[in-house]
Amino acid sequence: MTLILGIDPGSRVTGYGIVSVTGALQEYVTSGCIRTTDKATLPEKLEEIFSGVTQIISEFVPTELAIEQIFMARSAESALKLGQARGVAIVAAVNRGLPVYEYEARKVKQAVVGSGAARKEQVQHMVQTLLKLPGKPQADAADALAIAVCHINTMQGLERLGEGTVDRFSRGRLKKVKK
């Protein structure tokens, strides 16, 4: 059994989702959001995200982390804050020895919904369906679960092909890993 922790980073809300995979069977484990304090400074928010991700890793002991790649947000300032939130989540994982894999938002949506331009509601619906959840998960948690599902499907596809590489962070360095 492999536990995949998916992270949808954000400076105000960081979604997380854990999916268990055994062979072709994918099962929901948990999901939720790390919500930072509204009035906190950016460094305080980053510490809250770091602590939250560290706590999730300690509690559930995932074996891999999949995270959304940075995209150009509405503004450069938003992109920088997103990058910093993403960075502290990666550091939390690397500090615990987890390999970190990155996925573009469009690739995640394509893998889960079938369209790289899918809306949040479509991602929520498909995550609910794929993982057989009783209700729709919160949007940021659904995105994190979708990232985990995308990672699982990507790795299984590479294994079936017996070739290919995937980007991965290990000990602070980006590596191309042959699967």
N, C-alpha and C positions, 0 to 999 in steps of 0.2 A: 504494500500500500504506500502511495506517495501522497503527501499533503501539499497542495499548492496554495500559497498566499498571494492573492491578487490585490494590488493597491492602485486606487485612483486618487492621485495626490491633489491636494488643494491647500491653500494657506488658511482657509476658514473651515472647510470640511474635507477630510480625507476619508474616502471610502475604503473598506477592506472586505474581503470575502475569502473564505477558505473552502476549497473543494478537494475531496478525497478521490483518488483514482486508483483502481485496481483493474488491470487489463483494460477493457473497453468501458467498464462501469465507472461513471462519474456520480458522486454523491455530495450533496450540500452538507457542510459541517457547521459553518457559522458565517455571519456577516454583520456589518454595522458601520458606524461612522465615528471618526475621531473629530469632535467639534472643538475648535479652539475658542478661547475666551474672547468675546467681542472687543473689549477695551485693552487687550494685551498688546504689547509691542510685537513687532515681527520676530525678534529673537525669542521672546517668550512663547509665541505661537509655534516656532520651529522646535523649541524644547518640548512643548506639549505633543507635537506630532512624533518626535523621536521617542519620547517616553511611551506614548500610546502604541506605536509599532513594536517597540521592544517588549512591552507587556504582552501583546498578542503573540509574538514569537515565543516568549517564555511559557505562556499558558498552553498554546496549541502545538508547538514544536513542528512547524511546517518544514519541509525538506527543500523547497525552492520558492523564490519570490518572482512574480511577474508584475511588471509595472508599466504604466503608460509612458511612452516617450513624450518629450516636450514638443509642443506645437506652438506656432505663433498665435498668441491669444489676442484679445482686443487691443492691447497696448503692450509696449515693451516692458513697462512696469509690472503688468500682470504676468507676463511670461517669466520675468525674473523671479517674482514671488513663487510662481508655480515650480520653477526650477529649483529654488531653495527648499521648498516643501518636499519635492521629489528627492533631492539630495539627502535630506536627513532620513527619509525612509530607506534609501539605499544604504546609508551608513549603518543604520540600525540592523539591517539584514546582514551586511558584510561582517559587522562586529560579531555576529552570532554564527558566522561560517556558512551562511546560505548563499548559493549561487543566485545571481540576479539576471533576469531576462527582460528585455524591453520590447514593447510592441506599439506600433503606431495606432492611433485611435481609429483610423479608417480600416486598418487590418482587423482590429478587434470587432468592429461592427460588421465587417464582411464575414468574419468567421462565425459570428453568433446569429446575425439577422439575414445575411446574404447580400447586404448592400452597405458599402462604405459610407453612404450618406444617411444611414438610418437615424431616426430621431430617438431621444432618450426613452420615450414611451415604448417604442418598438424593442429596444434593448431590454427594458424591464420585462415586457411580455415574454420575450424569447428566453430570458434567463429563468423566469418563473416556469415556463414550459419544459425547458431542457433539464432543469434540476428538480422538477416536480414539487415546486414550492406551493404551499396552500394560498399564498397571496403574493402580490407584487412587492418586491423589496424596494426600499428607499432608493432613489435614483443613483446616488453616489455608491451605495453598496452594490446595486445591480451592475454598475459599470465595473467595479472591482471584481465581481464574480465573473463578468464577461471576459475580463482580462485573464483570469485564471483558466476559464474554459478555452479561450483562444490559445493559451500556452499549451494546455493539454493536447488539444487537437493538432497544433503545430508539431509538438514532439512526437506524437503518435504517427503523424504523416511522414516525418523524417525517418522514423524507425521502419515504417512500411517500405519506404523507398530505399532504405539502407544507405543513404547518402545525404549530402546537404550539410549546411552549417547554419548556426544561429548565433546571434550576438549575445554575449553573456558577460556580466561583471563578476570578477572573482578577485578578492583581495585588492579591490580598488582599481583594477585594470580591466578595460574592455577587451574581450578575447572573442575570436571566432572559434566556436566549438563544433567539431564534427560529431554528428549523432548517427 
